[in-house]
Amino acid sequence: MRTKALTRLLFSIAIITWLALVFTDLSILFSVRNGLKPEIASWLPRVILNAYIIILFYFYKFKIERDESLNFIDLLWRVFATGLISTVLSLILRLIETLLGGSKLASNFLYLEFTYLINLGLMVSVLLCAFMAWKRLILYQKSKWLIRLWTFFEWGMAISLLFNSLNHVFVQQYFQYVLGLFVLVGLVLSGNMKWVAYLNFRQKWTGLLLLLLTIFYLFYIFLTAGSLLPETVNPENQIINHSVHVFILSLMIFVSLYSIFSFLVVLFNLPTTSVFEQKLEEVVNFQRISQSIQTEQNEESVYNILLETSVSTVFADAAWLELTERKEGHRIYTYAIKEKEARDIIAHLEKQQVRGLLEQNQDKTRNLSKHLGALKGARFRSILAYPIYVKGENIGTLALLKELPEGFNKEMNKIVSTFANQAGISIENFRLMEEALQNERYKEELKIAKTVQKSLLPQVLEKDEHFEMVAFSESADEVGGDYYDTLRINEHQTALIIADVSGKGTTAAFHMSQMKGIFHSLAQGCNDPQDFMFRANQALIHCLERGSFISATFFVVDTREKKVRYARAGHCPVLFYTSSRDTAEYFKDKGVALGMVRNKSYKEFIQQNEFSFANNDILVLYTDGITEAKNSKNEQFGNERLLDVLCEVKTLSPKQIQEHLINRLYEFSGTSNIDDDYTTMIIKFNDRT
Amino acid sequence: MIHIKRLQEDGTDVVALVGEIDASSSIDLDLAIAKSVGENFTKILIDCSALEYISSAGLGVFMSYIEEFKEKNISMVLFGMNEKVSNTFEILGLNELLLIASDKAEAKKMLA
């Protein structure tokens, strides 16, 4: 809004300045004619004219140069419109003159001077308008050098204005040199026609028309202005004479030159427009392919876009995209051709033993046209085939078809091979993204499995006055398969279990939950560990897949008999500290893991064992995550070390023993981030009664 | 990482395991045994003398073939395990289900 007000203000000032020019000029002329000494200095009209030029210059600067919304055709239109208005006004003046005919007024010198001034004002206006428009056109895609040259041109012209105002004689002396310099610079500047290339076919025609009309106006205006220069006065005494005004003259020459150049360049660019447009379309298509991976939902869309764009850029009649996928065999996407027809052509080419269309290790694009001639009933006479690569692996072939023989040239060949490359990249990116998504989903699943697994472990362990029990379990980043649980069978019997499910991840969590179900249902009324294992195995062989197994040890602690009965099914040996003898030992017994023997003979592979306990005896249960934890020297924590650690703290409470053990484990491995699941359960008997 | 070398000695397929078998390399072990079975060998020797470690997934591979071997009358003997590895087999009770020999000569005897 501010610029709008400013342009209006400038326009009004320009008109006022022009009126001032008319007044001063005519009054001086009148005085001179009547032999009077003019009261106004003779240089004043020149200064006012230059002020008028400067004001108009700024008016157009705001109106044209600063208006970003104008495109090339709009600029030409502005120049044309300004030219039209001034021409019409000038014609009206002519008409009035003709109507007046030979009347007295028509030959009055004041009247002649007045019309001259009107024409001059209009001419300056058109020239400045065109100057600004051409400036924008020339400075489109500017370089540093170009900007410098332009600045020199503009400032040079401004300085010439100044001299014109101050010293008439000086300017007259060097008139030709200064003019010559400006014309030269203007010529160099006129060589900048980059904008022409960005016009499309229709715009070029419009541009041509506008430029042609503008050139006509310019010539008309120059002619009128020239012919109107009152001859009644000796040019030497002429107060205002544009033909010796360096600025106006340079402007005239520059504007006309550029108009004519532009016209010619646009004209000669017409035939090549389609090529440029095609190139532009290629770029756009290119972008479409690369953007498609961000917007499209699947690979299929990428393939379809590839087909469409390659067909449209080389003006093919049909195309297909053949993809080799390990599982699904050959898949074909087609464009303007039936799949059967495509397969017929492929089969024909295969029969002709043409390699390249199906041969996956073909790495060059090939023109296979000569082989099509022999195929009867085919409408296509030209074919080009391109391999598509993803991660260096050929995933398929793009084939383009034309009904014309020899329909493809080298140029097209290059373009589409670039397309095929781009499509390969797009597909690769697409697949990477899919993979990342898949990974993300997998991680999410693991998170859920981990929560499930955590929830399977008991929050509270069974309590008894005859023993104290603690448990600790930690799993690696992935979901682990360690499980422990307790269950009170009756007043004096408690069942314990520790188990390790083979494998990791969601499957392990599933098997663990099965194990929990089995434990809670079978342990209810069971005080025979061997039987428990047998039944558990029977139940599990229907759930565990081949190669999966569960190692477990099941205990029944009988506080009345002060005995523990247990069965070990492939789990780590039980560590027991006997307080009365002050020794710790691993029980050596036999037992095959659950799920390894898939029939009823399993009973033979499982032992029932028993031991008595007394006050301060300690039972240590653990999983292989503890004994197999490694240090930096790749040594295992091992059973020996576990036994020693227990002996160090045998007098402490189970909680303290556990803490000590875990600390020792972390010390040994040098990190608290052990890459395995590790679980321990410590039971200390305190049978004082 | 595991390297598996297969060598045929008078009708016996000798599969040598070199390195460690964990969850990921157990797939290679599975493939090697499956190949041996696919080539209709009825006598398979597993050379564990260079086997440094085996995880439960690796043991699962051996375990998973027990029934198939029984059906197809294939005999497989493992030999040359170091203490650590043989301990792993024993804890799980696999020594009760698989034929395990201390050296190659003994293993060959067990095959016959």
Interface residues (C-beta under 8 A of the other chain):
Chain A: D500 S502 G503 K504 R546 G547 S548 F549 S551 A569 G570 H571 C572 P573 K590 G591 V592 A593 M596 V597 R598 F605 D624 Q636
Chain B: A23 D30 S56 A57 L59 G60 V61 M63 S64 I66 E67 K84 I91 L92 G93 L94 E96 L97
